[in-house]
Every structure is written in structure tokens, then in C-alpha cells.
């Protein structure tokens, strides 16, 4: 998927300002905000006191402010969540969603664009890429310039690609009942050396134990039957008690397979384990699936996913 770009302009975008902005955000984020800069961004989670997700975000600097972006579903709840903890801090959280646009480019080097577009390196799709920020009124011009140089991956293409890469998405894999480690977000989003943040005790205990109750896994349909979001997972030929559920599913033309992401309980989630996927209220007629490592692999992994277009 090198030399491909994605339109992320629908995401919620917050501008955090004030003299206490760095200290405040470090008390809210699982990652160290001091790693973010004008030319590179970080990924992080925002948790509740039980260590469960309130948001999955990306953070970069812009002058005397931090820019935070998250799934569009969090446009109302995320500012409220942050402002709840502003007590005597000099911090302001401003919703800039309608005033800013974001495109993400997967390419080996930063794209060459006019200076009015802000470019930051960031890993969003399990590979190094670059965010390109612009004012909303410049979005169409930026889209035109990117389309001249890169292939465009639309929403359907993006959904297939992120499932192939095992990237969790808010509202599917990521909800307020999930702990980041369960969704394989530990490596990119958690800094165990930084200071305290809300939910840290739970995350630290989980690291010490080395165990999770469930884990996000890749699933492949063994007989090429389509898989559906919400299907329950059962031990192959086993009991009536489910051991997981499917959160995202698609047909991957690149892989030539029906694939899915889903959470599977501890003891049932090693690679090569076979399970039965069953639609709710339809225990008969199950689909046999096998757990595979993420990301999904293919001998022609360098090819573009289905749906990428030029211009």
C-alpha cells in the first residue's frame, strides 16, 4: 500500500492550549506527550479509572498547542472527558473538527507539498506514514495535489485494509469495555516509564501478570463462507458457552479469503486454534474459522488492496 493516501478529515480534532497543556495531557494519556512534536505525532489511549478506554487518539504539536484527533464518534464525548479533569489548570480544549482536515499518506518519504500544509510522521496503519493537515477550506486543493502523486483509498478500501493489518477501530474493536492491552495497543500507545495517568494502576498490574482475559485475534473462514459482525465464537464441536465474538469482517481480495477480527478468551486464542462462528440465535449452521497471527499475511502483500483508485 505504499504511495497510497486516505481521507481522515471526518475525524474529531481538538486543539489543546494553555501553559499547563503538556502536564495536563500527560496525566490523561497512556503515552508520553513529550514525544509529540511539530514534525511527528504519537498514538495514545485515554482511560477511565478501571483502565478501560474512553478514547484512542493521535497527538501532535503545532506551535504553542497540541492537536488531538480521534474517531468522529468521539467528537462530543472526548472534550467533555478531558474538561472533567481541568481543575485549576491553565488548559483550554477547543473543538477544531470543522476547521481542519487530515489526509494520511503511506509512502517511504514525506510528500513534497506547499508549506501551508503541515506534515507529521506517524504510524496509523502498522507502517510509517505521514499526516497532512490543512485548513478545511484548503481540503479540495490538497486532495487534488495528493491525487496527482498517490493512489486514493476510499472508505471501503480503508476498512478492508485496516482489517488486513489488524488495526482496531473505535465502535468495533474499541469500546468503553475494552482495555488497550486486550486490543493489541500496548506497544504503540503505552509508555511504562512516564508519570502517572488515569487508569495506570490497572495497566501496570496487567503488565506484571502478563495475562489478559481476552485478546484481539485474526480469524480466517476455512471454507470461504462470509463472516459477520456480532457472530459468537465457540470451541470447535464443543460446549454451548461462547469464548469470543467477531467485531469486524470483510472479503479480502488481496488474500483471497473471508477474514475477520474478534476477541477470543484466554485459553482459546493461540494461533491455529479452530473455532465455530455462529450468528446470534442461529446455533445450527456454524462456520469453521481458524485463528491466525495479525496482521494477515499474503505472498503478494505488496499489492494494493481492492478499491484503491488513481485520482
Helices and strands as residue ranges (DSSP letters): E 4-7, E 12-17, H 21-26, G 33-35, E 42-47, E 53-62, E 65-70, G 72-74, H 77-83, E 92-95, E 100-106, E 118-123, E 128-135, G 136-138, H 139-149, E 151-153, H 155-164, G 180-183, H 186-189, H 200-209, E 214-221, E 232-235, E 244-252, E 257-265, E 274-278, E 287-292, E 308-310
